[in-house]
Amino acid sequence: MLVESRIRSTSLPTLDQLLARIAAANQSFDQGRHTEATVLAGYLRAVLYGSGGSDALHGMKETLTWVDTAGVPNPKTTACLTAGLTLMRIRSRHHGCGEYVPKLAMYPPAPIRTHSGEQILSGSRIPFQDWWTNPVIQDVDGTHFSRKQLVLALAPGEDREARAARRALARSRSLGEVVGGAMPADRLCASPVIASVRQIGYEVLQSIAEQRDILEAAA
């Protein structure tokens, strides 16, 4: 693949620092510190969000392809919460109801639906704009949320798109409690939102690890 040299040699350490912070936030989340999802979202925003090279990848995000472990919700599924980036862990009756957990690498090589209706294997890589803006959660009212909306809603930032993402999530009857600290920390996993952000962290690290040669060739 011909890669335009957009990343200067001084850029990769900055990207690497962010990737290391994503990995550390992932680990903290996995150790039970679920409020770390907001910190993780901030690092993901720095790597992925921006135009004209203002993100940490300096425009290379469009050159890379991105691991998709979710697919898009089945349009025939209505009045049902669907969360493609997560699994449901059923807890015992003594410990309350189930909780959402990130898939991480525990996804089977099964077909997932693309935005066009075609099917690909879970874990396949897709173009950035599809990966970033495809719906990955459908709430009980049939409203869709993308990776971009989830990351911007949880991450620090007061630009127009971040505010719109927070408003959309706050309006959701089945998801909105995670915005603004409305849900107690010990109940965060009752919503798929934070586990989905953790899975996005997994997808980002996996995508870059699989294509590190492209980034280094462009440095």
Secondary structure, DSSP 8 states (H G I E B T S, - for coil): ------S-TTHHHHHHHHHHHHHHHHHHHHTT-TTHHHHHHHHHHHHH--STT-STTTTGGGTSEEE-SS----TT--SS-EETTEEEE---GGG-S-EEEE-TT---S-EEE-TTS-EEETT-EEEHHHHHHSEEEE-TTS-EEEHHHHHHHHSS--SHHHHHHHHHHHH-TTTGGGGGG-S-GGGGGGSHHHHHHHHHHHHHHHHHHHTHHHHHHH-
